[in-house]
Amino acid sequence: MLKPSSSDASPRPTRRWVWHELLRHALVPLLVLEVALLGCYLVLHWLVSGQQEAARNELINTQMEQLVQYEAEHVNLVVNDWRTEAHQLARGTLRYLDSSVDAAQRERELKRHKRSKDGTLYAPDNDGGAGSYYSSLVPSYLQDHDKVVRLATMDFLMDDMLDTRPELRQIWFSSYDGYFRVEPWNDTHTNFTPGVDLTSYGFYYLADDRNNPRRGAVVTPAYQDPVGSGWLVSTLMPVHRGDFLEGVVGLDVTLDALVERLESADLPWGAYLVLVSGDGVLAMPRSGEQDFGAYPAPRIEPLPLPRDRFLDTAHDQGRSPQMAHLLRSISDQPQGVQRMPLLSGERLVGWHSVAGTDWQLLAVVDAQQIDSGTDVWNVRFNQLGYVMLVGLIVFFLALLVMMRWRAEAMAATLSESLARLSEMALRIGRGQPVVRERFLLEELDQAGESLREAALRRDQIELERAEGARHVEMVMAASGDATWRYDFERDDLYFHENFFLMLGLPMRGSMHLADLDAMTHPEDLAGLLEARWRVMHGDSWAEARDVRYRHAQGHWVWVQVRGQVTRRDSDGRPLRGAGLALDIQRHKQSLQLLEAARDSATEASQSKSRFFSSFSHEIRTPLNAIMGFTDLLSEESALTREQRRYVEEASHAAEQLSALIEDVLQMSSLEAGELPLDCQPMSVGQHLPRVIGQYQSRLMQAGLVLTLALEESTTWLNADRRRLDQIMGNLMGNAIKYNRTGGWIRIAIGQGPNADGREMGWVEVADGGFGFDPMQSDQLFQPFSRLGREDSGIEGTGLGLALSRELAHRMDGDITAESVLGDGACFRVWLPLADVSAHEHIVQAAWSADRVLPVPCRWLVISTRSEDRLRLEVIGSHIDNLEIIAAGSAAQALRLVRDISPCLVLFGHVPDMSVLALFAEIQRMPRDQPLWAVRLGPRDIGEEQLGLPKAFFDTGESPPTIPDIERWLDWLVRNFQAQR
C-alpha cells in the first residue's frame, strides 16, 4: 500500500505540530549532539589516557637517563682526577730520577735498607719513610742504588697526595729493573716472594707500550688487595724517558670511598646507585641488598705472591641471579632504561657507561612509587568524566521539560494569530473590507499588513482591469487588429469583431477550428497544422505566422497570427490558448512592390556589369591598336620633331585612357562585390621599402626628396598585399603630381587608436605640396572629384582616392586626410593589426639579435597554410638581406618564379598541383642562379613512392622551426661561398 503524500494527510493541531517540530528539529538533534559529545569525550579520554601513559613513560625514561648520565659523569670526574694525579706523579718521578743527591742523602737512605741472604734489598722498618724493595732477580752488583736514593726524595710528594685524597690507599712506583717503592710503608719483604718479577705484578703490563700505545693513564679492574686491605682499583701511568719505559707509577683506590659516595647521593623517587664492571659489582649501597641479596666479602689470607693474585671479583654476581640477568641484558648497550622484576618487586633500572673505563653506573628505583603519583590524576580525570555525563543527562531532562512548556505557549499564540489571519484572507476572497489588526509576532504582524495591502491592491486592480479592458477595446477598434481565444476541450474559437470585419464575415460569438481551416489558403494550412501538432506535444507556439484567409468577396487577405498556450493540465495537454490576428495586407502589398523594385535594380546592375564588360572589351581593342601603332611610329627615325611630338601626345593620351578604363572597371567591380581580396598578415616595415623603390626614377625626375620614418618596423597589418600596393601607388602618385619642385615626401608607419577608439596600424604619406582646402574634404574621396583642378594641367581621373578608400574599407580599414591649403597634405591609411606575438616569441627566444645574410636572397614559400607563410615572414623580418615572398597557388608561384628569381623555394600544401609536377615546371624556367628547394609538412603518396629530387636538400616541419631555419641558412651560405 502506498504511503499518502503530505498533501493528502489529515491536518494536525498547531500544538501538536509545534511540539513535534520542536522535538524533531531541536531536542532530537540536541540529544544526538550530546551523545556525540559523550562519545567524543570517551574516545578522547581513551586517547588521552594512552597518550598520557606514553608521555609519562617517555618522561620517566628521559629523567632516568638524565639522572644516571649525570651521576656517571660525576664518577667520570672522580676517575679523571685519579688520572690527573697519576699523570702528575709520573712527571714528578721522571724529574726525581734525573735529580742529583748529596752524599748525606745517599748515606741516610741506604742506611734504612737491609739486604737479605737471597740478595733482596728492602726497608725492614716503618721509620716514616716509604716501603722499598729491590728484587733479588737483579744481582746486587747490578742494582741501581742511586735510583733508590733519588726516588726517596719524592716521598713527601706521595705523602702530600695521600693526605689530600683520602680515597687513595697507597701510591707506588715499579721500575723496569725490579725496584718497587710504595707509600705508606708495608712489609714488602714478607709480601713478595724472593726473586719475584715485578714487571708481571701490579698490573705493570697494562701500562707498557703494547697494551697502552697512547701512554695515557689506565684504570685497572677491581681486585682484592693481597695484603687484606679490601677492594682496590689502581690507576697506572707509564714513566717514559723518550721511547724507553723507566717504570710505572700507580694509585690504589679503595672502593669503600665509592660506596660512600653512592650512598650519600640525593636521588629522586628513593633511587639508589650501583657501580658494576663487566660481570661484577664494584660498589652497591646496602639498600640494594633488598633487590639483589647480600654480598659477604670473601676472606683473604695474606700470602707471599710470586705474581698477580686475582681473587674473586668484587661482589661476584653469580651469587645473585637477578644481578646476573641484569648484567647480561645491558652488556651490549652503553646506556638505557628498562623495567625488570627483582627480589622486592618490579624496579625501573637505568644505566650509563663511565667514559674511559669498563664500568657502568646503574640507577634503581621502585616503579610502583613512580606510578602511584600519576594514578591520582587518572582517577580525577575519570571522576570528571562521570560528573560531565551526569550533568549532560540532567541538562537534557531539564531542557525537555522547559521546551514542552514553551511549546504549549508558542502553539497557543500561533493558533490565535493564524485564526485571525485566516479570517482576514476569507474577507479578501469574499470582496469584503479588511480591518487592520495587530499581532504579537513581527512576521505575523507583517503578514496582516500584507493582507490589508492585498485587499487595497485588489480593489485597485479591479479598477485598473476595468479601465484596461476599455483601453484594449479602444485600441483594437482603432487598429483594426483582433484578439482570439481558443478552448481546446470544447473546440471553441473566440475572435474579436475586427477579425470578422477583416474577412467581410457576419459577426459570430464563436466558431470551430475546422471552419477556420476551410477559409485558410492550402499553401499556408500545412504550416498551421504542423504548428498545432507541436503545440499538442509541448511547444508553446509563440512564433508569428503569415496566413492567407479567403475574404467573403473571394480574394485572399494576409493576416499575421501569433499566440501561445496559456493553460495546460497535469499531463501537459493544452487547455487554453490566446493570441493576436494582425492585418498585414498592406504590408504584403508594399513588400511585393519592394521586391519588384529590387529585381529591377538587380537587372540594372547586371546590365551595367555587362555593359562595362562589353565596353572594356570593345574599347580596349582599338585602344591597344592605337598604342601599338604609336609605339611603332615612335621608333621611326624619319619623323620630324613636330610629328614625333604628335605621336608622343597620342601615346600619352592612350595610356591615360587605358588607366581610366582600368579604374572604372575596378570601381564597378568593387560596387558589385566582384573584386576578391586575400587579407593576410604582413610586416609593413619590411614591405614598404620594396614598394617605394619603384618610384625612385619619378622622384628624381620631379626633384623630390623622400624620407622614410619606419621606426615601428615591427608593425604587422592584416591586408591584401596587392591592394595595399595599389593604395600606396595612388597616394604616392598624388604626392608626386601635386608637389612643388624640390619639395619633399615623408612616409611613416605606426599604430594607435582610430576615430572609433579601435587600436589599429597606419601607413602615412605626407608631402609639402599644394594641399587642399579642409572645407572640401567631403568631396576628396568622391569619384571623378579633383577639387577644381581639372584644368590645372596635372593628369588624373579623380578615381584614385575613391578607389583607394573603398579598398581600405573592404580590408576593414579606412583612409583619413588632413591638409592646410598651400602647405601640403597628409593621408593616413588605417588597417587592422595582425597578431604575430606567438611567432615573435619563438624567434626572440631563439635569437638575441637579428641575423644578416652575406648576399641578398629571396625565398618563395608556396603553401595555403597561413601558419607557414606567417612564420617565415616573421623570421624574414629578423634577417637582413632576406626577402620572403608567398604564393597561395601554383599559377601564382610560376609567375613569381619568373619575375623574382628566388634562390630557395619552400613547398608546403599546394592544392591545385602536385609538388613534384610544380617543381618540374619551375625547373624548366630559365634562370641565372641555382635553385634549391625545401619540403614543408607531410608528403603525399607520390612523393613517398618516387622520392624528392636532389634539389630538395632538406625537409622541415609545418610551420618551420628555428633549427630548420638555421640549417637552411647554413646550407645557403656554404653554397653561395662555393659558387664564388
Residue pairs with C-beta under 8 A, 6 or more apart in sequence:
12 20
13 411
13 415
14 411
14 414
14 415
14 418
15 407
15 408
15 411
15 412
15 415
17 411
18 407
18 410
18 411
18 414
19 404
19 407
19 408
19 411
22 403
22 407
26 403
27 399
27 400
27 403
30 396
30 399
31 396
34 392
34 396
37 392
38 389
38 392
41 385
41 388
42 385
45 381
45 382
45 385
48 381
49 378
49 381
52 374
52 377
52 378
56 374
60 337
60 348
60 370
61 337
61 350
63 268
64 337
64 348
64 350
64 363
64 365
65 335
65 336
65 337
65 350
65 352
67 267
67 268
67 271
67 350
67 363
68 273
68 335
68 350
68 351
68 352
68 361
68 362
68 363
69 335
69 352
71 265
71 273
71 352
71 361
71 363
72 352
72 353
72 354
72 355
72 361
75 258
75 275
75 354
75 359
75 361
76 354
76 355
76 356
76 357
78 258
78 261
79 219
79 235
79 354
79 356
79 357
80 356
81 165
82 217
82 219
82 235
82 251
82 253
83 216
83 217
83 219
83 235
83 237
83 356
85 161
85 165
85 168
85 235
85 251
86 217
86 235
86 236
86 237
86 249
86 250
86 251
87 217
87 237
89 157
89 158
89 161
89 171
89 237
89 249
89 251
90 237
90 238
90 239
90 249
92 154
92 157
93 151
93 154
93 173
93 239
93 246
93 247
93 249
94 239
94 240
94 241
94 246
96 150
96 151
96 153
96 154
97 147
97 150
97 151
97 239
97 241
97 246
98 150
99 150
99 153
101 146
101 149
101 150
101 153
105 149
105 152
105 153
106 145
106 146
106 149
109 129
109 148
109 149
109 152
110 145
110 148
110 149
112 123
112 125
112 127
112 129
113 121
113 122
113 123
113 132
113 148
114 121
114 122
114 123
114 124
115 121
115 122
115 140
116 122
116 136
116 189
116 194
118 136
118 194
118 195
119 136
119 139
119 140
120 133
120 134
120 135
120 136
120 189
120 194
120 195
121 132
121 133
121 134
121 140
121 143
121 148
122 132
122 133
122 134
122 188
122 189
123 129
123 130
123 131
123 132
123 133
123 185
123 188
124 187
124 189
126 185
127 185
128 185
129 152
129 155
129 185
130 152
130 155
130 158
130 181
130 182
130 183
130 184
130 185
131 180
131 181
131 182
131 183
131 184
131 185
131 186
131 187
131 188
132 148
132 152
132 179
132 180
132 181
132 182
132 188
133 179
133 180
133 181
133 182
133 188
133 189
133 192
134 143
134 148
134 178
134 179
134 180
135 178
135 179
135 180
135 192
135 195
135 196
135 197
135 198
136 194
136 195
137 178
137 195
137 196
137 197
138 177
138 178
142 177
143 177
143 179
144 177
144 179
147 175
147 179
148 179
148 181
151 173
151 179
151 181
155 183
158 171
158 183
159 183
161 168
161 171
161 251
162 168
162 170
162 171
162 183
162 184
166 257
167 253
167 254
167 257
167 258
168 251
168 252
168 253
169 225
169 229
169 230
169 232
169 252
169 253
169 254
170 182
170 183
170 184
170 186
170 229
170 252
171 182
171 183
171 249
171 250
171 251
171 252
172 180
172 181
172 182
172 183
172 202
172 249
172 250
172 252
173 180
173 181
173 182
173 239
173 247
173 248
173 249
173 250
174 180
174 198
174 199
174 201
174 202
174 204
174 247
174 248
174 250
175 198
175 246
175 247
176 199
176 245
176 246
176 247
178 197
178 198
178 199
179 198
179 247
180 188
180 192
180 198
180 202
182 188
186 227
190 304
191 226
191 227
191 302
191 304
191 305
192 198
192 201
192 304
192 305
193 304
193 305
193 306
196 305
196 306
196 307
197 307
198 204
199 205
200 307
200 308
201 305
201 307
201 308
202 234
202 248
202 250
202 308
203 218
203 220
203 234
203 236
203 250
203 308
204 236
204 248
205 211
206 212
206 218
206 220
206 236
207 218
207 236
207 237
207 238
207 248
208 238
208 245
208 248
209 215
209 238
209 245
211 218
212 218
212 238
215 238
215 240
216 237
217 235
217 236
217 237
218 235
218 236
218 237
219 233
219 234
219 235
219 236
219 356
219 357
220 233
220 234
220 235
220 236
221 233
221 277
221 278
221 313
221 358
222 231
222 232
222 233
222 255
222 277
222 280
222 282
222 313
222 314
223 231
223 232
223 233
223 234
223 310
223 311
223 313
223 314
224 230
224 231
224 232
224 298
224 300
224 311
224 312
224 314
225 231
225 232
225 252
225 300
226 300
226 302
226 303
226 305
226 309
227 302
228 300
228 301
228 302
229 252
229 254
230 254
230 255
230 256
230 297
231 254
231 255
231 256
231 282
231 297
231 314
232 252
232 253
232 254
232 255
233 252
233 253
233 255
233 282
234 250
234 251
234 252
234 253
235 250
235 251
235 253
236 248
236 249
236 250
237 248
237 249
237 250
238 245
238 247
238 248
239 245
239 246
239 247
239 248
239 249
240 246
255 282
255 283
255 314
258 275
258 282
258 283
259 283
259 284
259 285
262 272
262 273
262 274
262 275
262 283
262 284
262 285
263 272
263 285
263 286
263 287
265 272
265 273
267 273
267 363
267 365
268 365
269 365
269 366
269 369
269 370
270 365
270 366
270 369
271 363
271 364
271 365
272 285
272 287
272 288
272 363
272 364
273 285
273 361
273 362
273 363
273 364
274 281
274 283
274 284
274 285
274 288
274 361
274 362
274 363
274 364
275 281
275 282
275 283
275 284
275 354
275 359
275 360
275 361
275 362
276 282
276 317
276 327
276 359
276 360
276 361
276 362
277 313
277 314
277 357
277 358
277 359
277 360
278 313
278 358
279 313
279 317
279 324
279 327
280 313
280 314
280 315
280 316
280 317
281 292
281 295
281 314
281 315
281 317
281 323
282 314
282 315
282 359
283 314
284 292
284 295
284 315
288 364
289 295
290 343
290 344
291 322
291 342
291 343
291 344
291 347
291 364
292 320
292 322
292 323
292 342
292 343
293 319
293 320
293 322
293 323
293 343
295 315
295 316
295 319
295 320
297 315
298 311
298 312
300 311
303 309
317 323
317 324
317 327
318 324
322 342
322 343
325 340
326 340
326 349
326 362
329 338
329 340
330 336
330 349
330 351
330 360
333 351
334 352
334 353
335 350
335 351
335 352
335 353
336 350
336 351
337 348
337 349
337 350
337 351
338 348
338 349
339 346
339 347
339 348
339 349
339 367
340 346
340 347
340 349
341 347
342 364
345 366
345 367
345 368
346 367
346 368
347 364
347 365
347 366
347 367
348 364
348 365
348 366
348 367
348 370
349 362
349 363
349 364
350 362
350 363
351 360
351 361
351 362
351 363
352 360
352 361
353 359
353 360
353 361
354 360
354 361
413 440
413 441
417 439
417 440
417 441
417 444
418 444
420 437
420 439
420 448
421 444
421 447
421 448
421 451
424 434
424 437
424 448
424 451
424 452
424 455
425 451
427 433
427 434
427 455
428 434
428 451
428 454
428 455
428 458
431 458
433 455
434 451
434 452
434 455
436 448
436 449
436 452
437 448
438 445
438 448
439 445
439 447
439 448
472 483
476 482
476 483
476 496
476 498
477 498
479 498
480 498
480 501
480 502
480 583
481 496
481 498
481 580
481 581
481 582
481 583
482 495
482 496
482 497
482 498
482 499
482 502
482 580
482 581
483 495
483 496
483 578
483 579
483 580
483 581
484 493
484 494
484 495
484 496
484 499
484 563
484 578
484 579
484 580
484 581
485 493
485 494
485 576
485 577
485 578
486 492
486 493
486 494
486 513
486 563
486 576
486 577
486 578
487 493
487 494
487 575
487 576
488 573
488 574
488 575
488 576
488 577
489 575
491 512
491 513
492 510
492 511
492 512
493 510
493 511
493 512
493 513
493 516
494 509
494 510
495 508
495 511
495 581
496 581
497 507
499 581
500 506
500 507
500 508
502 549
502 557
502 559
502 581
502 583
503 519
503 549
503 550
503 551
503 552
503 557
504 551
504 552
504 553
505 552
516 549
517 525
517 528
519 549
519 550
520 528
520 547
520 548
520 549
520 550
521 547
521 548
521 549
521 550
521 556
523 548
524 545
524 546
524 547
524 548
527 545
527 547
528 545
528 547
528 561
531 539
531 541
531 543
531 545
532 541
534 541
535 541
535 565
535 574
535 577
536 573
536 574
538 572
540 564
540 565
541 563
541 564
541 565
541 577
542 562
542 563
542 564
543 562
544 560
544 561
544 562
545 560
545 561
545 562
546 558
546 559
546 560
546 584
546 588
547 558
547 559
547 560
547 561
548 556
548 557
548 558
548 559
549 556
549 557
549 559
550 556
550 557
551 557
557 583
557 585
558 583
558 584
558 585
558 587
558 588
559 581
559 582
559 583
559 584
559 585
560 580
560 581
560 582
560 584
561 579
561 580
561 581
561 582
562 579
562 580
562 582
563 577
563 578
563 579
563 580
564 577
564 578
564 579
565 574
565 576
565 577
566 576
566 577
566 578
567 574
567 575
567 576
568 574
568 575
569 575
605 672
608 668
609 668
609 672
609 674
612 664
612 665
612 668
616 661
616 665
619 661
620 658
620 661
623 654
623 657
623 658
623 661
626 650
626 654
627 651
627 654
627 655
627 658
630 647
630 650
630 651
630 654
631 651
633 639
633 647
634 644
634 647
634 648
634 651
639 647
656 795
656 797
659 797
660 797
660 799
663 797
663 799
663 800
663 803
664 799
666 675
666 803
667 783
667 799
667 802
667 803
667 806
669 675
670 803
670 806
670 807
670 810
675 810
677 720
677 723
677 807
677 810
677 811
678 720
678 722
678 888
679 718
679 719
679 720
679 811
679 812
680 718
680 719
680 720
680 721
680 866
680 869
680 870
680 886
681 716
681 717
681 718
681 834
681 835
681 836
681 866
681 870
681 873
682 716
682 717
682 718
682 719
682 721
682 724
682 834
682 873
683 713
683 714
683 715
683 716
683 873
683 874
683 876
683 877
684 715
684 716
684 717
684 719
684 749
684 761
684 763
685 710
685 712
685 713
685 714
685 715
685 749
685 877
686 713
686 873
686 876
686 877
686 883
687 721
687 724
688 708
688 710
688 728
688 747
688 749
688 763
689 708
689 710
690 883
691 725
691 728
691 729
692 706
692 708
692 728
692 732
692 747
695 706
695 732
695 736
698 736
699 705
699 706
699 736
699 745
702 736
702 739
702 741
703 741
703 742
703 743
704 736
704 739
704 742
704 743
704 744
704 745
705 742
705 743
705 744
705 745
706 744
706 745
706 746
706 747
707 744
707 745
707 746
707 747
708 746
708 747
708 748
709 746
709 747
709 748
709 749
710 747
710 748
710 749
712 749
712 750
712 751
713 749
713 877
714 840
714 877
715 749
715 750
715 751
715 761
715 833
716 761
716 833
716 834
716 835
716 836
717 724
717 761
717 763
717 831
717 832
717 833
717 834
718 811
718 812
718 831
718 832
718 833
718 834
719 811
719 813
719 831
719 832
720 807
720 811
723 807
723 810
723 811
724 763
724 811
724 829
724 831
726 803
726 804
726 807
727 804
727 807
727 808
727 815
727 829
728 763
728 765
728 829
730 800
730 801
730 803
730 804
731 765
731 804
731 827
731 829
732 745
732 765
733 800
734 796
734 800
734 801
734 827
735 745
735 765
735 766
735 767
735 769
735 825
736 745
737 794
737 795
737 796
738 767
738 769
738 770
738 794
738 825
739 745
739 767
739 768
739 769
739 770
740 768
740 769
740 770
743 767
743 768
743 769
744 767
744 768
745 765
745 766
745 767
745 768
746 764
746 765
746 766
746 767
747 763
747 764
747 765
747 766
748 763
748 764
748 766
749 761
749 762
749 763
749 764
750 761
750 762
750 764
751 759
751 760
751 761
751 762
751 833
752 759
752 760
752 762
753 759
753 760
754 760
754 814
754 830
755 816
759 833
760 813
760 830
760 831
760 832
760 833
761 830
761 831
761 832
761 833
762 828
762 829
762 830
762 831
763 828
763 829
763 831
764 826
764 827
764 828
764 829
765 826
765 827
765 828
765 829
766 824
766 825
766 826
766 827
767 824
767 825
767 826
768 823
768 824
769 824
769 825
770 821
770 822
770 824
771 819
771 820
771 821
771 822
771 823
771 824
771 825
772 780
772 787
772 817
772 819
772 821
772 825
773 787
773 819
773 821
774 818
774 819
774 820
774 821
776 787
777 817
777 819
779 785
779 787
780 787
780 801
780 817
781 801
781 802
781 805
781 815
781 817
782 798
782 802
783 798
783 799
783 802
784 797
784 798
784 799
784 802
785 798
785 802
786 796
786 798
789 796
790 798
801 815
804 815
804 829
805 814
805 815
808 814
808 815
808 829
808 830
808 831
811 831
811 832
812 831
812 832
813 829
813 830
813 831
813 832
814 829
814 830
815 827
815 828
815 829
815 830
816 827
816 828
816 830
817 825
817 826
817 827
817 828
818 825
818 826
818 828
819 825
819 826
836 870
836 874
839 870
839 871
839 874
839 875
839 959
840 874
842 871
842 961
842 962
843 874
843 875
843 878
843 962
846 962
847 878
847 962
850 878
850 879
850 880
851 878
851 879
851 880
851 969
852 879
852 880
852 881
853 879
853 880
853 881
853 882
853 969
853 972
853 973
854 881
854 973
854 976
854 977
855 881
855 976
856 881
856 882
856 883
857 881
857 882
857 883
857 903
857 904
857 972
858 882
858 883
858 884
858 885
858 900
858 901
858 902
858 903
858 904
859 872
859 876
859 882
859 883
859 884
859 885
859 902
859 903
859 904
859 905
859 906
860 885
860 886
860 887
860 893
860 896
860 897
860 900
860 902
860 904
860 905
860 906
861 868
861 869
861 872
861 884
861 885
861 886
861 887
861 905
861 906
861 908
861 936
862 886
862 887
862 888
862 890
862 893
862 905
862 906
862 907
862 908
862 910
862 918
863 869
863 886
863 888
863 906
863 907
863 908
863 909
863 910
863 936
863 937
863 958
864 888
864 889
864 908
864 909
864 910
864 911
865 908
865 909
865 937
865 958
865 959
867 958
867 959
868 906
868 908
868 909
868 936
868 937
868 958
868 959
868 960
869 884
869 886
870 959
871 959
871 960
872 884
872 886
872 906
872 959
872 960
873 884
873 886
875 884
875 960
875 962
875 965
876 882
876 883
876 884
879 969
885 896
885 900
885 902
887 893
887 896
889 910
889 911
889 912
890 910
890 912
890 913
890 918
890 921
891 912
893 905
893 910
893 918
893 922
894 918
894 921
894 922
894 925
896 902
897 905
897 922
897 925
898 925
901 927
901 928
901 929
902 931
903 929
903 930
903 931
903 932
903 972
904 931
904 932
904 933
904 934
904 968
904 972
905 919
905 922
905 931
905 932
905 933
905 934
906 933
906 934
906 936
906 956
906 960
907 915
907 918
907 919
907 933
907 934
907 935
907 936
908 936
908 937
908 958
909 937
909 958
910 918
914 940
914 942
915 935
915 939
915 940
915 943
916 942
916 943
916 946
916 948
916 949
919 933
919 949
919 951
919 952
922 931
923 931
923 949
923 951
929 979
930 975
930 979
931 951
932 951
932 952
932 953
932 971
932 972
932 975
933 948
933 949
933 951
933 952
933 953
934 952
934 953
934 954
934 955
934 956
934 968
935 943
935 948
935 952
935 954
935 955
935 956
936 955
936 956
936 957
936 958
936 959
936 960
937 957
937 958
938 958
939 948
948 955
953 971
954 964
954 967
954 968
954 971
956 964
956 968
957 964
